[in-house]
Amino acid sequence: MKLHILILLIFFLQQWTLAAEPIALISKLRGTVKHKMTSDIKYRSKTQLNTSILSDSQIQTKNKAFSKVVYLDDGTSISMYPDTEIIIKGAIENRMIFKQVDLFQGIIRMNVTNQMSKEFKLTTPYSELTCRECSFWIISHESNGDQFIKESGDALVLNPSIKRTRKLVFDSTLVSQKEVEFDQFETPIADIKFIESLMLDADEKFLQYKKETPEEKKSETITNIVVIKLKNAANIEREIVVTYTQ
């Protein structure tokens, strides 16, 4: 009997140790960001850079705030934009973390690296997304449901209320709402610019440019060509070519 109790005690201690082991950390902060365990009643004081995150930690970004959370095993990252609230979950097994993110509301960008054994899962009040390796945006709002925008990889979105599944595709926004059929349309330029503005404000994106200086001298005239390459959040690249003479 005593041996049985001892075995149970060791088992519970092992489970507690695993639960207390960090699964992620805060790698970047802007503005007011708070976090707490789901068992806590109130959010703790302002979160600090490099704060360790345990499984079932709840994180909240306030107005004009930004936070980036990185899983410790493979660098899978969650970029949280203003007025966003999530729960980060992870079960550690053989040095790998089985990952899940629960999004209550707000805007996040997920960059999921290749999951070797179990798919990554994101849940919202309206949808469930799964993938092995993917990158995507999601804007979740109580009145508008979920808007998914794909960047890379293969991801499936399930709407449990209608028991339907759709695959994310490039250059499109997939809308998932409770008890409403999926809606899919070409992502508006205004939405792409909005996403870019969020990334620029958080220093997550910089305007990329390349300057080339081929010079042609004709009759003492020097011609200069400047090529500026821009890439938006949907990975669409455009060039601006400026030619001037001296």
Secondary structure as GFF3:
##gff-version 3
##sequence-region A 1 246
A	DSSP	alpha_helix	2	19	.	.	.	ID=ss1
A	DSSP	beta_strand	24	30	.	.	.	ID=ss2
A	DSSP	beta_strand	33	37	.	.	.	ID=ss3
A	DSSP	beta_strand	52	53	.	.	.	ID=ss4
A	DSSP	beta_strand	57	61	.	.	.	ID=ss5
A	DSSP	beta_strand	66	71	.	.	.	ID=ss6
A	DSSP	beta_strand	77	80	.	.	.	ID=ss7
A	DSSP	beta_strand	84	93	.	.	.	ID=ss8
A	DSSP	beta_strand	96	112	.	.	.	ID=ss9
A	DSSP	beta_strand	120	123	.	.	.	ID=ss10
A	DSSP	beta_strand	128	141	.	.	.	ID=ss11
A	DSSP	beta_strand	145	159	.	.	.	ID=ss12
A	DSSP	beta_strand	164	167	.	.	.	ID=ss13
A	DSSP	beta_strand	172	177	.	.	.	ID=ss14
A	DSSP	beta_strand	180	186	.	.	.	ID=ss15
A	DSSP	alpha_helix	189	201	.	.	.	ID=ss16
A	DSSP	beta_strand	215	218	.	.	.	ID=ss17
A	DSSP	beta_strand	221	231	.	.	.	ID=ss18
A	DSSP	beta_strand	237	245	.	.	.	ID=ss19
###
